[in-house]
Amino acid sequence: MLRGGVPPIYFPLDGLRISGVYLNYEDENVSHATGPEATAGTAAPREEKGRTGGYAANPHGNRGVFGTENGEKIMALYKQEKSPYWFSSITINGERIRISTHQKDKRLAKLAENDLLSKARQQGVDTLTRKSPTLREFAPEFLAWIDATTSIVADTKRYYRTGWILLEKTDLSAKNLSSIKNVDCQVTTFPGAAYTANQALATLSRMFSLAEEKGRFFGKLPKIEKRKVWGRSVKMSSDNAAAIASKMNGDPKDVLIVLRATGMRPAEAYSMRWEHIDWNTGTYLNPSGKTKSAKRIIPLLDEALPVLSRRHVAQGQPWQGWVFPSDSVSGHVVSIAKAFAIARKAAGLPKAYCLYTARHGRMTDFINVMPLDAAMRYGGHTDPKVALGYQHNEVSNLQARLIEARTNGAIN
């Protein structure tokens, strides 16, 4: 109840009951009543352009201004003793929320109050009263969840851990979760190409959703847009692969040969196991992988079978175990990137020939000699659009083929 017997004014706004006052800046010429004698109506209420209002003592005993605008909104502003800032008072479901506008000027305070009300309507009242942790503060919870959860596979866990390493080095890590917007992500730079940036942004999106599930994110989750990724246009030919392999030794060399001969994904080759090889048919059963189509039978073509046979004999012809064992945590080779980069440079080939272009080259071979659906099965693809990215139409003899077709009557 306001002093002078005037009750607070309530008006529902998107389900919120807001108690307060409309600040009439044009009443500066009205004498200011202060102290215990302040009562409602110190200044005569007036009407102007659909506005009604006047000065009144607020619940704190400090002088404020109240009113309505076209009968649609009730605003609230007041001052506290010993504070230079204007405060806003909002009553929601019978509970009063008091929040500083952090503004000393009344006009700026009014603008800040409008922003607060807009934020409450769009993102929820918790965004005004509760504070989310910074991205860096939430990271330990996220990493602990990655270690404990059984809902994602090991590759995805590694993906998210690397994504956090990328995020940790940016200004985003110091921001509160609820304050990070898509525009902040758009202007954040990450090392490497768009693929690397998208790994960081995908990790950020997962951190947002986990924070919301844990009650640590307040407001509406932002939609984080990914960077534009242009499809790979470089394909490693068998000659390119042979040139690079000639500068390599040991496991890295054998992995590259198998990759180019089979079209496997690098992670699939690294984790090959002896028990999945059928020596009679010369095929390998890939048990799992990136997509639901990753489980498939892969022909061991070209030099793949001889290389694997040699390694099998060298290891004592085991019935099971890793084809490319190592002392890593997983027990097998996890990357040949460093050895590959050195060999590629020694072979005089450009950086565009990344390791994955070995698969790109073999998949292009497949699509040139078999129907698309068959190539998709061998490559472990689910989406035809992805598989079509490996298709490179031959145009060098297009004119000759058109002349031949016209001669044969195939075209007019």
Summary of the structure (lengths in Angstrom):
residues: 412
radius of gyration: 33.7
end to end distance: 91.5
largest distance: 106.3
contacts: 1182
relative contact order: 0.07
helix: 42%
strand: 14%
